[in-house]
Every structure is written in C-alpha cells, then in structure tokens.
C-alpha cells in the first residue's frame, strides 16, 4: 500500500511532464510558493481577451496558455506589496500612454520573488498575464523585487529563481529561459506572436548579470535562450 501511495503522489505531482524528461533527469524539489492572487475576475478576463484578439488571434476565446518560455523581470519597485497592488489594478494607468494604446488590460506576472527569496504566485501558470510583448501566450513571467541599481537583485533571489525554474520545467514542457531585455530577439521565432509590428520590447530588466548567474545553475536543463544577434 505504501508503494501504491508513493507512486500515486508522484503521478499527481509530475504527471503533466510525464514522458518529457530524459532518463538522467529527476523531478525537482517543489519550492515553497505562497499564493497571493491578484484580481482576475470577469472584467479582467474580458480585457485580456480584447488584448489577445488585437495582438495575437482575432478568434481567441479564452485566457488559457500552454507555457513554453519563462521570462525573468525585475519590478523597478521596492516591495512585494507595492508590486501586488500595482498588478491588482485591472486597467493600465493613464500616464503609461504607449502601454494603454496597446491595450487597456493592466500588466501583471505569474510570480514575484522578494529580496529574501520568498516566492509569491499571483496568477496561475496556465493563465495569460500581460508581461512581455509577443510571448504572453506561451510564457510564465517571474518578477523580482528590485531595480538593478539602488536596489540590486540578491543572491537569495538567484537561488529562488533557480528553484522555481526547475519546478516549472518539471511540470511544463519549458524550452526557453530569457530575460525581459532579451525578448525582442525572439522576433522571428515560432513562439513569437505580435500582430502590431511597431509594438516592441524595449526593457532592460533583469540584466545580463542576473541572467548569467541564474543560467549558471541550470545548465543540466538545456533551456534555450534567445537567438543570437545577427
């Protein structure tokens, strides 16, 4: 009976990834994740669908995604609370005119990692969040509290991102890991989908140094980065 229960627990935990991992890989330890959902009610669903129909597929009828890419960001802010409160707003703020012109639904992300490495889940991984142009329909967004300058990202955040990425790669068929600053280099890749050719990623977060530190601990996963610059 103990063996049966153990096998059942394994299938329930890792079933979505069954058959995808090679024989040398083993399921990653599940990191501690605190669920702190932002508002994702009927109005946000409606606004998200409007965004999808303009930028991805005119026939889109739901907010579901199949994750293939993990995109790392930094918040630019100083706390999880301020990030959560900002993402919890349904509509983009009026002062961000270029963002608002591209769609009313506010930006958000699936996870936020605090400076001490605590991981919070704001949006389910299989629901679309608006966090990266051209890849929202296939990507999980991970925000890190900090700004890379006056509030640099920490060793604890590197460790937490590595653990979270291993967990997500164990559950979904993740093929790519990129930083927000690398997203525009995905243009031309089969994953990239943006109907407005003038709407492009111009962000510099979370920075090449942070990405290098995270990637250095994930080589065994063989996750791809963005295509090399021509």
C-alpha positions as CSV (number, residue, x, y, z in Angstrom):
1,X,0.0,0.0,0.0
2,X,2.8,2.4,0.8
3,X,4.4,1.9,-2.6
4,X,1.0,2.5,-4.3
5,X,0.5,5.8,-2.4
6,X,4.0,6.9,-3.3
7,X,3.5,6.1,-7.0
8,X,0.2,8.0,-6.9
9,X,1.7,11.0,-5.3
10,X,4.5,11.1,-7.9
11,X,1.9,10.9,-10.8
12,X,-0.2,13.7,-9.3
13,X,2.8,15.9,-8.8
14,X,4.7,15.3,-12.0
15,X,2.0,14.0,-14.4
16,X,1.9,17.0,-16.7
17,X,5.6,16.4,-17.5
18,X,5.4,12.6,-17.9
19,X,7.5,11.3,-20.8
20,X,9.2,14.6,-21.4
21,X,12.2,14.3,-19.1
22,X,15.2,12.2,-20.1
23,X,16.2,9.2,-18.0
24,X,19.0,11.2,-16.3
25,X,16.6,13.9,-15.0
26,X,14.7,13.7,-11.8
27,X,11.7,15.8,-10.5
28,X,12.9,19.0,-8.9
29,X,12.0,19.7,-5.3
30,X,8.9,21.8,-5.0
31,X,9.9,25.2,-3.6
32,X,7.7,27.0,-1.1
33,X,5.3,29.1,-3.0
34,X,2.9,31.5,-1.3
35,X,-0.4,32.0,-3.2
36,X,-1.4,35.7,-3.3
37,X,-3.7,36.0,-6.3
38,X,-4.4,39.3,-7.9
39,X,-7.9,40.2,-9.1
40,X,-8.7,38.1,-12.2
41,X,-12.4,38.3,-12.4
42,X,-14.8,38.5,-15.4
43,X,-13.8,42.1,-16.2
44,X,-10.1,41.2,-16.3
45,X,-10.8,38.2,-18.4
46,X,-12.8,40.4,-20.8
47,X,-9.9,42.9,-21.1
48,X,-7.4,40.1,-21.5
49,X,-9.4,38.6,-24.3
50,X,-9.6,42.0,-26.0
51,X,-5.8,42.3,-25.8
52,X,-5.4,38.7,-27.2
53,X,-7.7,39.4,-30.2
54,X,-5.8,42.6,-31.1
55,X,-2.2,41.3,-30.7
56,X,-2.4,37.5,-31.1
57,X,-5.5,35.9,-32.6
58,X,-8.8,37.6,-33.6
59,X,-10.6,34.4,-32.8
60,X,-9.2,33.9,-29.3
61,X,-11.9,32.8,-26.9
62,X,-10.1,32.2,-23.5
63,X,-7.2,33.3,-21.4
64,X,-5.5,29.9,-21.2
65,X,-1.9,29.3,-22.2
66,X,0.5,26.4,-22.7
67,X,3.8,27.5,-21.1
68,X,6.9,27.1,-23.2
69,X,9.0,30.0,-22.1
70,X,10.0,31.5,-18.7
71,X,10.7,35.3,-18.7
72,X,12.5,36.9,-15.8
73,X,12.0,40.5,-14.9
74,X,12.6,43.0,-12.1
75,X,9.8,45.1,-10.7
76,X,11.5,48.5,-10.5
77,X,9.8,48.9,-7.2
78,X,10.8,48.2,-3.6
79,X,8.4,45.7,-2.2
80,X,6.1,42.7,-2.9
81,X,3.2,44.7,-1.5
82,X,3.6,47.6,-4.0
83,X,4.0,45.2,-6.9
84,X,1.0,43.2,-5.9
85,X,-1.1,46.4,-5.5
86,X,0.0,47.7,-8.9
87,X,-0.7,44.4,-10.7
88,X,-4.0,44.1,-8.9
89,X,-5.4,47.1,-10.9
90,X,-7.4,45.9,-13.8
91,X,-6.5,48.7,-16.2
92,X,-3.3,50.3,-17.3
93,X,-2.7,53.7,-15.8
94,X,-3.4,56.7,-17.9
95,X,0.2,58.0,-17.5
96,X,1.6,55.0,-19.4
97,X,0.2,56.2,-22.8
98,X,2.1,53.8,-25.0
99,X,1.1,50.8,-22.9
100,X,-2.5,52.0,-22.8
101,X,-2.7,52.5,-26.5
102,X,-1.7,48.8,-27.0
103,X,-4.5,47.6,-24.7
104,X,-6.5,48.5,-21.6
105,X,-5.7,45.4,-19.5
106,X,-3.0,46.1,-16.9
107,X,0.3,44.4,-16.8
108,X,0.9,41.5,-14.4
109,X,3.0,38.5,-13.9
110,X,2.6,34.9,-12.6
111,X,5.2,35.1,-9.8
112,X,7.0,37.7,-7.7
113,X,10.2,36.9,-5.8
114,X,11.1,39.1,-2.8
115,X,14.6,40.3,-1.9
116,X,14.8,37.5,0.7
117,X,13.9,34.8,-1.9
118,X,10.3,34.3,-0.9
119,X,8.2,33.3,-3.9
120,X,4.6,34.5,-4.4
121,X,2.2,33.3,-7.0
122,X,-0.1,36.0,-8.4
123,X,-1.6,34.3,-11.5
124,X,-1.9,30.6,-12.3
125,X,0.8,29.4,-14.7
126,X,-1.7,28.4,-17.4
127,X,-3.5,31.8,-17.4
128,X,-2.2,34.6,-19.6
129,X,-0.6,37.6,-17.9
130,X,0.5,40.7,-19.8
131,X,4.2,40.9,-19.0
132,X,6.1,40.6,-22.3
133,X,5.3,41.6,-25.9
134,X,5.0,38.8,-28.4
135,X,5.3,35.9,-25.9
136,X,2.4,36.4,-23.4
137,X,0.5,33.4,-25.0
138,X,3.4,31.0,-24.3
139,X,5.2,32.3,-21.3
140,X,5.4,32.4,-17.5
141,X,6.5,35.8,-16.1
142,X,8.7,35.9,-12.9
143,X,9.2,39.4,-11.4
144,X,12.0,40.1,-8.9
145,X,11.7,42.9,-6.4
146,X,14.4,45.4,-7.2
147,X,15.7,47.7,-9.9
148,X,19.2,46.5,-10.6
149,X,20.7,49.8,-9.3
150,X,19.7,51.4,-6.0
151,X,18.0,48.0,-5.0
152,X,20.1,45.3,-6.7
153,X,18.8,41.8,-7.1
154,X,20.1,39.4,-4.4
155,X,21.8,36.0,-4.0
156,X,18.6,34.8,-2.4
157,X,16.6,35.8,-5.5
158,X,19.1,33.9,-7.7
159,X,18.6,30.8,-5.6
160,X,14.8,31.2,-5.6
161,X,14.6,31.8,-9.3
162,X,16.7,28.6,-9.9
163,X,14.4,26.6,-7.7
164,X,11.3,28.0,-9.3
165,X,12.5,27.4,-12.8
166,X,13.4,23.8,-12.0
167,X,10.0,23.3,-10.6
168,X,8.2,24.8,-13.6
169,X,10.4,22.9,-16.0
170,X,9.4,19.8,-14.3
171,X,5.7,20.5,-14.7
172,X,5.6,22.0,-18.2
173,X,7.4,21.5,-21.4
174,X,9.6,24.6,-21.0
175,X,12.1,25.0,-23.8
176,X,13.3,28.6,-23.3
177,X,14.5,30.8,-20.4
178,X,15.0,34.5,-21.2
179,X,15.3,37.9,-19.5
180,X,12.8,40.6,-20.4
181,X,15.7,42.5,-22.1
182,X,16.2,39.5,-24.5
183,X,12.5,39.2,-25.6
184,X,12.8,41.3,-28.7
185,X,15.5,38.9,-30.0
186,X,12.7,36.2,-30.1
187,X,11.1,38.0,-33.0
188,X,11.1,35.6,-35.9
189,X,10.9,32.5,-33.6
190,X,7.9,30.3,-34.0
191,X,6.8,31.2,-30.4
192,X,6.7,34.9,-31.1
193,X,3.3,36.3,-32.0
194,X,2.6,40.0,-32.3
195,X,0.2,41.4,-34.9
196,X,1.4,45.0,-34.5
197,X,4.9,45.2,-36.0
198,X,5.6,48.5,-34.2
199,X,4.8,47.2,-30.7
200,X,8.2,46.0,-29.4
201,X,10.0,45.2,-26.2
202,X,12.4,47.9,-25.1
203,X,13.0,47.0,-21.4
204,X,16.4,46.3,-19.9
205,X,15.5,44.1,-17.0
206,X,16.6,42.0,-15.1
207,X,20.0,42.5,-16.7
208,X,22.6,40.2,-18.2
209,X,24.5,39.7,-14.9
210,X,21.4,38.3,-13.1
211,X,20.6,36.1,-16.1
212,X,24.1,34.7,-16.2
213,X,24.0,33.8,-12.5
214,X,20.7,32.0,-12.9
215,X,21.7,30.2,-16.1
216,X,24.9,29.0,-14.5
217,X,23.0,26.8,-12.1
218,X,20.6,25.4,-14.8
219,X,22.9,24.0,-17.4
220,X,21.6,20.5,-17.0
221,X,18.1,21.6,-18.1
222,X,19.4,22.6,-21.5
223,X,17.0,25.5,-21.7
224,X,17.5,27.7,-24.8
225,X,18.0,31.5,-24.6
226,X,17.1,33.9,-27.3
227,X,18.5,33.5,-30.8
228,X,22.0,35.1,-31.2
229,X,22.0,38.6,-32.7
230,X,22.7,38.6,-36.5
